[in-house]
Amino acid sequence: MFAAIVMIPPLTYAYQKLGLFDMPSPRKVHSTPVPRVGGIAIVVASVIPIFVWMSLDAKIIGMMAAITLLFLLGVVDDLRNLNYKIKFIVQIAAIAIIFQLGFIDANEAYYVSRELYSAIIVVFIYGFFILGVTNAINLADGLDGLAGGEALLSFSIIALLAFESNNILVLTIVLAVMGAVFGFLRFNTYPARIFMGDTGSLFLGFLLGLLSISLTYSETNAYAKTLPLLLVGLPVLDTLMVIVIRLFKRQSPFTADRNHLHHRLMDNGLKHYQSVLLIYMVQAVFVLMAFFMRYQLDYSIVIAFFTMALLSILLSLVSWQWLPALFSKRNLIARIRGLVDKSSDLLFSLLSGLLITYVLIASFITEKIGRDVQGMLSAIILIGIVAIVYKRNNACNWIERVAIHVMIVLSVYMGAEYGGIGIEYSDEIQLIIILLCFVLIGAMLLAQHKRRFVGSPLDFLLIALALVVPNLPGSPISDPNLSFLALKLIALFYFVEFILFNLDKKWWLVRLTLVSCAGMPMITSLMS
């Protein structure tokens, strides 16, 4: 994730200088040119940890060779818009490398071991599936954050199943890719500053198809062999639906149009981010079904897939024009919105005070803290003091923002490690503060006339992954404490961003608060 975040700004700058943009068109939803550099960052940020963590055997070499081929294809396609026939030929070559070097050994497949099909037929079926998923993710990349978010939801369940089945190879690759996608989505969530382009979508689609099969295909694996249908989910379904519509209209399956689910949702009244959020929810249902049905019979998986197909068709036909009426001037919600808007300054001050109180309580400890924590706190104090002296009322730069977020992480850590030592009922007080902050932010988001800050679909992804995945029934990593800590971190990060986004003066107070919060545990630790 860190590698992707670090690489994207200079790549964006380079592409802007060279004039390499994704240009607007009638079937695209963006109205300004956007650099297509995200895919390069995703691939490089994924490959680096794989090289570090994995030994280079034939399987890894084969996968890397296939990825390199697709990477070059994606870069050239982003620059020159290649013909689909050339793209198919290169993709088939990459899939052939995978089978040739044994990342997927058809002779170990369940259907071959049970003598249901020959190895050649299995290679054809799996190869066709990987080819289909590769292009499905490519075609799904039509809205900000859409393809990356859908892939991330699928990869999260694949990681969970890989951990459960002790498949270290798949787990390592998936974790590396998830980190890279998270870093990319920081810049791709609506409104997007960059796109992944074909470089990223081909890479994600190829690995999603490959790893979903690698996880389930073996005779020794108890998972349903058709499970990849649900693990990939909506992108495959959406592509199938679009191809059927084009063939029904006697058009080429490769003709560009506006028949994808995200186009239909927007044409029927949903806004950009609302369409992405709804598709995330549908994809979440797909992958959750994959988890709960992982040991079911193959035909049950197929029935579930086509049931979700029916639901998706219904969603694409619904008119969403009634949503704006909820916020009409005569509506009760609109009246509440006006009342909250008048009190927004007071609510904003209360939110800031509650957040400061939380950090101070979590930092009030009566035990010695480690030297590593002391070092980070000292660095935060130094950054805060320098900023007070030289910047005073200027807005925080990225170094100060990093210091603020590190302080939040340290406060959660100290609250968990030394919770309840310094102040009686500190855990309960911290929980109440977080709940009150949620209420205040919810109220202020309702009144956005003065303060523009909107939760993004990325927030949904983070909360879903932090809360749902570790707490699924039968989950191999079920740990309520871990998910609660993750939720606290996400909530506190969100509160901080909300405050920094809306603050237009008194920046010196932010810096003074940062120094105070970092100094509190240093003082209480020295006094213990």
N, C-alpha and C positions, 0 to 999 in steps of 0.2 A: 504494500500500500504506500509506504513512504517513498519507494523508488518511483512509483507512478506520479505521485504528487510533485516530486522534485523535477521530474522530466518534462511534465506537461507545459509549464510556463515558457521555458526556452524553446521547446518545439513549436508552441503557438506563435511565438515571436518570429521564428524562422519562416514558418509557413506564411505569416502575414507579409513579411518582407518579399517573399517569392510570389505572392499573389495566389496561393494554392487554397482555394475555398470550395465549399459546397454551396453552389449558387442556388438561389430561390427558383422555383418553377411552379406551375399550376397545381401539380399533385403533391407538392411539398408544403409543409405548414410554416416553415420559417421564412421571414420576409427580408432578412439581411444575410450576406455571405458569412459562413461560419467555417473556421479551419477544421480539416479532417485529420487531426493528429493523434486523437485518443487511442487509436488502434496500435500505433507504434509503441506508445507508453505501456499499454496493456500487455503486449507480447513481451517486450523487454523485461518489464517488472515481474512477469510470471516466470520467465525462463531463468532469470538470475537465481532465485531461491531453489529452483529444481536442480540446477547445476551444483549448487552448494550442498543440498541435502541428500541428493540421490547419487548412487554409484552408476557409472555409465556402462550399463550392459546393453545387449542387443535391442531390448525393448525400448529403453530410453533413447538410444541412438536412432532407432527407427522413428520414434515419435518426434524427436527433434528435427530429423530430416524432413518429415512430412510438414511440420510446423514452419520450417524455413521456406519450403516450397510455397506454402499458402501465404506466408508473410510477404514474399516477393510478389506473388500474384496480387495480393491486396494493395500493396504500395503502388504497383504499376496501374492497377485498375482505378485507384483513387486519383491518379494523375491523368490517365488517358481514357477511362471508361471503355474497357475491353468488351469485345463481343462475348455473349453468353456461351458460345460454343468453346471458345478458348478457355474460359473459366471452368467449364465442366471437365474438359480434358485434363487440366492441371489438378483439379480436385480429385478426379479418379486416380491420377498418378499418385497423389499423396495417400489415398486410401490403400492403393496397392502396396505401397511401401510399408504401411502398418501391418498388413497381413503377411507380407514377405518376411519381415524381420520379427514376427512372432508376438507383437503386442497383444493381438488377439489370435489365439491358436484355434482354428476351426475344428481340429481333431479333438479338442477338449470340450467342445460345445455339447450341451445337454442333448440337442436333437441328433447329433452325430453319434454320441455314446449310446443313445437308446435306439440307434439305427432307424430313426424316423426320417431323416434326410441325409443326403450325401454331403461331404465337406464342401463340394463345389456350390451346391445350392445354398448352404449356410453362409458361405463367403458372399454370394450374390445378395442374399437378404440383408445381411449386416452391412455390407458395403452400400447398398441402396439406401438403407436407413441413415447411415452416417452422411451420405451425400444429401439426402433430404433435409436432415437437421441443419447441416452447414448452411444450406440456402434458405431454410426457414428463418434462422436467426438473422441472416442477411436481409431478408424481406421484412422482418419485424422491426427493423431499425428505422421506424418512421416518425417517432415522436421523441422528445427529449427524455433521456433516461429509460426508454422503454425496453430496448433489447438488452441493455446491461442489467436492468432490474429483473427482468424475466429470467435471464441466465443465472443471476445471483440466487434467486429463489430455488431454482433447480439444483444448482451446485451445493446449496446448503443441505438439502436432504440427501444428496449423493454423498456428501462428507459424513453425515450422520450414519448412513448405512455402511459406508466404508469403515468407519470406526467400529460399528457393531460387528462387522464380519472380519475385522482385523486385516483389512486390505490396505496395507501401508502404502503401496504404490499409488493407488487411486486417491487415498486420503491426502498424501503429500502434494500431489499435483493439484487437487481441488483447492486446498488451502492456499497455495501459491496464487492460483488464478483468482480466488475470491478476494484476496488482499489487493491485487492489481485492479479488479473491477471496482472495489470500494473507493480506491484512490481516484479512479477515472470518474465515477459518479459524482464526486465532489465538484467537478467542473461541467458535468453533462446534465445535471438535474435542471428542470425548467426554471428560468430560461437558460438554455445551454450556451456555454461559451466555446465549446468544442464538440465535434462529433467523433465517433470511433471510426467511421468510414468502413469500407470493405475489409481493410486490414484487420480491424478488431472484430467485426461481425463474423468473418470467415473463421478466424481463430477460435472464438467462443463457440460457434456452432459446431465446428469440427470436434473440439474437445468434449463438448456436451454430448454429442452423439457417441463418440468413442468411449468415454468413461462410463456412460450409462449402460452400454453393452458390456464393457469389461467387468463391471460390477456384478452382472447378473447372468452371463451366458454359460458359465461353467457347470458341468455335471455335479461338482462338489458343492455348489452354492444352492442354498434352499430358497432363494428369492424367485418370484415368478419371472419367467423368461420374457414375458411381454411387458414387464414393468417399465422399460424405457419409454413406452408410450405416455405413461402418466408422469414420469420424471421430466421429460421434455415438455409435455403438456401443450399449452395454448399455441406456441409458435408453429408447431407441426399442424395442429388443427386449423389454424388460421390460413396457413399456406394451402392445405387441402381444399378448404372452402373456396378460396380465391381461384384456384385452378379449375374447380368444378364450375364456378360461375363463368369463367372465361370460355371454357369449352362449350357450355350451354349456349353462350352467345356466339359460338363459332369463331372465337378469337384465339390467337396463339396463347398458350399458357405463360409465355414470357413477355406478354404485352403489359406495360405499366398502366395502372388504373387506380381508382380510389375505392376499391372493393374490400380492402383490408378492414379488420374489425375496428382499428383505431380511427380510420377515415369515417366509417359508418357512425361511430359513436359521436364524433365531432359534428358530422352533418346532421345528426339527430338532436343536437342541442347541448352536448357537454363541452366544457372548456378543455383546453389542452391538458392541464394538470389533472383535471377530473377524469378524463379518459385514461390517462396513464394509471391513476390510482385504482380505477375500476378494473383495468386489465391486470394490475398487480394482484388484486383480490381474487380474480378468477384463476390466475396462475398459482396463487397460494393454495386454493382449493385443490387444484390438480396435484401439486406436490405433496400435500397432506394426505390425499387419497392414496398416493404412491406409498407413503410410509405405512399407513394403516392396512393397506391391502398387499403388502410386500410378500406375504406367504399364501395368498389366495391362488386359485386356479387361473390359468391363462385366459380362459374365456370370460371370467369375471372382470379381469382388467380391461378387456376389449369392450365389454358392455358398459363399464364405468366411463371409458373414454368417449364412447358415442353418446352416453347420457350427458356428459359435459358438453359435447358438441351441440346437442339440442338446446342446452341452457345458453350457450354462447350465441347461437342463432337468434334466440328470443331477445337477448340483450341488445343485439345489433338492430333489431326491428323496433325496439321501444323508443317512443318519442320522449326526450328528456326536457322538453320545453317548459314543463311545469316547475322546474327547479328555481328559476329566477323569481317566481311568484312568492316564494317563501320569504323573500326580502323586499317585498313591495312596501310602499309607504304606509298602507293601511294595516299591515300585518303586525301582530304582537311582537314578533322578533325584531322588526324594524324599530318599534317604540323602545324596546329594551336596549337596542343598539345605540339609539340616540342618547339615552340616559347614561349609558356606560361611557360614551364618547365625551360627555361633559365632565366626567370624573376621571378621565384617562391619566391626567398628570398625577393625581393622588394615588391611583392604582399602580402607576409606574414606580412611584417612590416607595410604596409598600413592598412591591416585588423586589426592588433593589435592596431594601432593608432586610427582608426575609432571607435573601440569598447570602448577604454578608453575615447575618446571624448564624445561618447554617454552617458556613465555613469556619467561623470563630468557635462554635460549639464543638465541631468535629476536630478542630485543632487544639482544643484545650485538653492537654494530656498531662499525666503526672508520672510518666515513665521516661527513661532515657530513649531517645530515638537514635537510629543508626547513623553512621557517618555519611552514607550515601544520601539519605534523606536530608541530613543537615547541609550537605553540599548543594543539593537542589534548592533548598529553602534560601540558602545564602545567595545563590545566583539570582533567584527571584527578587530578593530584597535589593540587590545591587541594581538590577534592571529597573525596578520601581523608583529607586532614589535618583538614578541618572535621568530617567524620564521626567520626574518631578522638577528637577533642576533645569533641564534643557528644553523640555517640550511643554510642560505645564498644561495649557488648555488646548493643545493640538490633539487631534484624534489619534488613537492608538495605532501604531504600525504593527507589522506582522510579528515582530519579535516580542512585543508586549502581549499580543494575543496568545502567542505560544506560552508565555510565562503564566498568563491567567488560566489557561486550560490545564497546564501542568499543576498549578496550585489546586485546581478542582480535583484532579486525579489524586494528588497527595492528601487532600482533605478526606476523600472517600476511603483511601487506604488507611489513614490514621484512625478514622472513625471505626473501620472494621477491625483493625489490629488492636486498638486501645479503647474501643467504644465503651462508654459507661464508666470510665475510670475517673475522669475529671469532674463530670457533672452528672448528678442523679437523673435517671430517666432520659439520658441524652439521645438514645436510639429512638425513643418514642417522640421526643421533641423534633428530631430531624425528619422523621416520617411526616409529622403534622406540617412542618414547614414546606416539604416538597408538595404535599397535597394542596396546601394553600397557594403555592406558586402556580400549580396547574390551574386552579380556579381563576386566579388573577389573569394569567395569560389567556385562558379561554375567554374571559370577559373582554379583554382588550382586542383579541383577534376578531371578536364580534363587531367591534367598533373600529373600523380601519380607515375612517375618513382622514385622520391626522397621522396615524402611525401605520405605515405599510410594512407588514411582515407576515408572510404566509408560510404555513407548514408545507413542506414539499413531499412528493412521493418517496423521496429518500428517507424522510423521517419514518414513514410507514415501514419501509424495509428494515431499518435499524431496530425499531421497536418490535416488529414481528420476529426478527431473528433472535433478539435478546430475550424475549418473553416466551415465544411459542416453542421454538426448537428444543431448548433444554428441558421444557416441562411437558413434552409429549408423553402420553402413557406408554411405558415400555422403552423410553428413550435411554440409550446407554450412557448418556451424560446428564441424566436428570439430577439437578442440584438446585433447589430453590434459593439457597444463599447466593450462588453464583449469578443466577438470573436477576435476583433483586439488586445485587451490586451493579450489574450491567445496566439495569433500568435506571438506577440512581445516577450513574455516570451520564447516560444519554439525556436524562431529564435536566441535569445541571448544566451540561453543555448547551442544551437548547435554551435554558434560562439566560445563560451568559450571552449567547448570540443575540437573543431578543433584546437584552439591555443595551449591548454595544451597538446594535443596529439602530435603535431608537434614540440613543443619547446624542444630543447636539451641543451640549455645553457641560461645564464642570468636569472635564476630563481629569483634572488634577485630583478630584475626589476618588476617581477609579484607581489612580496610581497610589494614592495614600492608603486606600483600602487594601490594595494588593500587598503593600509593604507591611501593613498591620496584620493581615491574615498569615503572611509568611513568618512574621516575627513572633506571633503568639506561641506556636509550638516550640520555637527555639528558646524563648524565655521560660516557659513552664517546664520544659525538659531540663534546662540548666538548674532550675530551682528545686527539682525533685531529688 
